[in-house]
Amino acid sequence: MVNNNSNSVEDYSQLSFEDFRQENGAPYWWGTDIMKMIGLSDKKEFDALINKRAIAAYIATDMEWQNDFRNYDRQGVTDWKLSRMACYMIVMNADPNIPQVAEAQFFFASMTEQFLATQAPEEIDRLIVRREVSEATKSLNSTAKQAGVIDFGKFTTAGYLGMYNMYHTRLAKQRNVPSNKLMDYMGRSELAANLFRATMTEEKIKLEKLQGQKILEDAHKEVGSQVRKMVKLNTGKNPEDLPVRRELPGIKKNLKSTKKHMSRLEPIRDSQKNEIGEGDNPQKDGK
């Protein structure tokens, strides 16, 4: 029997994900159990994984997360009450270099064909960064408006010219993707570079107290050029030559399909569980 108050990861090494399934009208898993099963011992690190990665992935995918991630008071100790899909998102966003994480990712890959674990980590990362780019662009445009930008088309184009040395329409044609969906086909590194371009341009505007359409266009282009050099230095390629990735809306659709699939899963039969000794079943509801 597993002692839920134990900090030992070894207690969990011979037990499967389904062994820790709880029942209260709907199946759920305790966060402390999942934390130890994937090789983590720091509660703060686990909470950050949930809040900054797993829940962020839900938000980036436009999925409701409140019912899948619930804080629960267990005799004065705060724990997470997690759905199967919540566990999936946690595992997919954890470090695959940790052996227990790699094993858990393989488990989920065998559970669903909609979104294989071998694909999910990088693609989920893209979704999260893409949303951050959108938020950073909104913030940049707000700051630019206050500083006197009226023509946002020219202001945006200036950043692209600096970073890609071409108009965004030409870049879209080169990549054979819709010009209004360029970022949906970018990889994580390229999205991160655009995030840096947007945030650094905003910082430059504020720090230097820049004002006026032309001055801000020049600033945006200058920062874009600096990011271009950084990308070339670290990847060996110019930004326009970075690989085109799968369209992000398709990834969102797959994640939503995976969530539906998870919710329809029937209880795992005892014969499908890892064999464990009599009396070694995990405790239910912390009792």
C-alpha positions in Angstrom: 0.0 0.0 0.0 1.3 3.4 -1.0 1.8 6.0 1.8 0.4 9.2 0.4 2.4 11.2 2.9 5.6 9.7 1.7 8.1 11.8 -0.3 9.7 8.7 -1.8 9.4 8.3 -5.5 10.4 4.7 -5.2 7.0 3.9 -3.6 5.4 4.5 -6.9 7.8 2.7 -9.2 5.9 -0.5 -9.5 2.4 1.0 -9.9 0.7 2.0 -13.1 -1.2 5.2 -13.9 -4.5 3.3 -13.6 -3.6 2.0 -10.1 -4.0 5.5 -8.8 -7.4 6.1 -10.3 -10.0 7.4 -7.9 -13.8 7.3 -8.2 -16.3 9.8 -7.1 -19.0 9.9 -9.8 -16.2 10.4 -12.4 -12.6 9.1 -12.4 -9.8 11.4 -11.1 -6.2 11.3 -10.0 -4.5 13.1 -7.1 -1.8 15.5 -8.1 0.6 14.3 -5.5 0.4 10.8 -6.9 1.1 12.0 -10.5 3.9 14.2 -9.3 5.8 11.3 -7.7 5.0 9.0 -10.6 6.7 11.2 -13.1 9.8 11.6 -10.8 9.2 15.0 -9.3 9.6 15.7 -5.6 9.2 19.5 -5.5 5.6 20.6 -5.1 6.4 24.1 -6.3 8.0 22.8 -9.5 4.9 20.6 -10.0 2.5 23.5 -9.5 4.5 25.6 -12.0 4.3 22.7 -14.5 0.5 22.7 -14.1 -0.1 26.5 -14.0 2.5 27.7 -16.6 2.4 24.7 -19.0 -0.6 22.4 -18.7 -3.3 24.9 -18.0 -1.6 27.4 -20.4 -1.9 24.7 -23.1 -5.6 24.3 -22.4 -6.1 28.1 -22.7 -4.0 28.2 -25.9 -6.3 25.4 -27.3 -9.5 27.3 -26.3 -10.5 24.4 -23.9 -12.2 24.9 -20.6 -9.8 23.8 -17.9 -11.6 24.5 -14.6 -13.2 21.1 -14.4 -10.1 19.2 -15.2 -7.7 20.9 -12.7 -9.3 21.5 -9.3 -7.6 22.5 -6.1 -8.7 20.3 -3.2 -8.2 20.5 0.5 -7.1 17.1 1.8 -7.0 17.4 5.6 -5.4 20.8 5.5 -3.1 20.1 2.6 -3.8 21.5 -0.8 -3.7 19.0 -3.6 -4.8 18.8 -7.3 -7.8 16.8 -8.3 -7.1 15.9 -12.0 -9.0 14.4 -14.9 -7.4 11.9 -17.2 -6.9 14.7 -19.8 -5.3 17.0 -17.2 -2.8 14.2 -16.4 -2.1 13.8 -20.1 -1.4 17.5 -20.4 0.9 17.5 -17.4 2.9 14.5 -18.7 3.1 16.0 -22.2 4.6 19.2 -20.8 7.0 17.6 -18.4 10.7 16.9 -19.2 11.0 13.8 -21.3 14.6 13.3 -20.1 13.2 12.1 -16.8 12.8 8.4 -17.2 9.4 8.3 -15.4 8.1 11.1 -17.7 9.3 9.2 -20.9 7.5 6.1 -19.6 4.3 8.0 -18.9 4.4 9.6 -22.4 4.7 6.1 -23.9 1.6 5.1 -21.8 -0.5 7.9 -23.1 0.7 7.3 -26.7 -0.6 3.7 -26.4 -3.9 5.1 -25.1 -4.8 7.4 -27.9 -4.1 7.6 -31.6 -5.4 11.2 -32.0 -2.3 12.9 -30.7 0.7 10.7 -30.2 3.0 11.5 -27.3 6.0 11.6 -29.6 4.4 14.6 -31.4 2.6 16.3 -28.5 5.4 18.1 -26.5 6.8 20.2 -29.3 3.3 21.0 -30.8 1.8 21.9 -27.4 4.8 24.2 -26.9 4.1 25.9 -30.2 0.5 26.5 -29.2 1.6 28.2 -25.9 4.2 30.4 -27.6 1.9 31.3 -30.4 -0.6 32.6 -27.8 2.2 34.5 -26.1 3.1 36.2 -29.4 -0.5 37.3 -29.9 -0.6 38.8 -26.4 2.7 40.5 -26.9 1.6 41.9 -30.3 -1.5 43.3 -28.7 0.6 45.0 -26.0 3.0 46.3 -28.5 0.3 47.8 -30.7 -1.3 49.4 -27.6 2.0 51.1 -26.7 2.6 52.1 -30.3 -0.8 53.7 -30.5 -0.1 55.8 -27.5 3.2 56.8 -29.0 1.6 58.1 -32.2 1.3 55.1 -34.6 -1.8 55.5 -36.9 -1.0 53.1 -39.7 -0.5 49.8 -38.1 0.0 48.0 -41.4 3.2 50.0 -42.1 4.3 49.6 -38.5 3.9 45.8 -38.6 5.5 45.6 -42.1 8.6 47.4 -40.7 9.1 44.7 -38.2 8.8 42.0 -40.8 11.2 43.8 -43.2 13.8 44.0 -40.4 13.5 40.4 -39.4 12.8 38.7 -42.7 14.3 41.2 -45.2 11.0 40.9 -47.1 7.3 41.8 -46.9 5.1 39.3 -45.1 3.2 38.6 -48.4 6.4 37.6 -50.1 7.3 35.4 -47.2 3.9 33.7 -47.3 4.2 33.1 -51.0 7.7 31.6 -50.5 6.3 29.3 -47.9 3.1 28.5 -49.8 0.9 29.4 -46.8 -1.9 32.0 -46.4 -0.4 35.5 -45.6 -2.9 36.0 -42.7 -1.8 32.7 -41.1 2.0 32.9 -41.4 2.6 32.4 -37.7 0.3 29.3 -37.5 2.9 27.5 -39.6 6.0 28.6 -37.7 8.0 26.3 -35.4 8.7 27.0 -31.8 12.1 28.8 -32.3 10.7 31.1 -35.0 7.7 31.9 -32.8 10.0 32.6 -29.9 12.0 35.0 -32.1 8.9 36.9 -33.1 7.9 37.0 -29.4 11.3 38.5 -28.6 10.9 41.0 -31.5 7.5 42.2 -30.2 8.6 42.5 -26.5 11.9 44.2 -27.3 10.3 46.7 -29.6 7.8 47.7 -26.9 10.6 48.0 -24.4 12.6 50.2 -26.8 9.6 52.5 -27.4 9.0 52.9 -23.6 12.7 53.2 -22.6 13.6 55.7 -25.3 10.3 57.5 -25.1 9.9 57.3 -28.9 7.1 59.2 -30.6 5.7 59.3 -34.1 4.8 57.0 -36.9 8.1 57.0 -38.8 10.3 56.9 -35.7 8.4 53.8 -34.4 8.5 52.1 -37.8 12.3 52.6 -37.8 12.6 51.3 -34.3 10.5 48.2 -35.1 12.7 47.5 -38.2 15.9 48.0 -36.2 14.8 45.5 -33.5 13.7 43.1 -36.3 17.1 43.3 -37.9 18.8 42.5 -34.5 16.6 39.5 -34.0 17.4 38.4 -37.6 21.2 38.4 -36.7 20.5 36.5 -33.5 18.5 33.8 -35.4 21.2 33.4 -38.0 23.9 33.2 -35.3 22.1 30.5 -33.3 20.5 28.4 -36.1 22.8 28.9 -39.0 19.7 30.0 -41.1 18.0 33.3 -41.8 14.5 33.5 -40.4 12.8 33.1 -43.8 14.6 29.8 -44.3 13.4 28.2 -41.1 11.2 25.1 -41.7 7.4 25.3 -42.2 5.5 23.4 -39.6 2.0 21.8 -39.4 -0.8 24.4 -39.1 -1.6 25.1 -35.5 -5.5 25.0 -35.8 -5.1 21.4 -36.9 -3.2 20.7 -33.7 -5.9 22.4 -31.6 -8.4 20.1 -33.3 -6.4 17.0 -32.5 -6.0 18.0 -28.9 -9.8 18.6 -28.6 -10.4 15.2 -30.2 -8.0 13.7 -27.7 -9.9 15.3 -24.8 -13.2 13.8 -26.1 -11.5 10.4 -26.5 -10.2 10.6 -22.9 -13.6 11.3 -21.6 -15.1 8.4 -23.4 -12.6 5.8 -22.2 -14.2 3.0 -20.3 -12.7 1.9 -17.0 -9.6 -0.1 -17.5 -10.1 -3.8 -16.7 -8.0 -5.3 -14.0 -6.3 -7.5 -16.6 -5.1 -4.4 -18.3 -3.3 -3.1 -15.2 0.3 -3.7 -14.3 0.4 -6.7 -11.9 0.9 -5.7 -8.3 1.0 -7.7 -5.2 -2.1 -8.3 -3.0 -2.5 -5.5 -0.5 -0.4 -3.1 -2.6 -3.2 -1.1 -4.1 -3.0 2.6 -3.7 -5.1 4.3 -1.1 -8.4 5.8 -2.2 -9.3 9.4 -1.4 -6.4 9.6 1.0 -8.1 7.3 3.5 
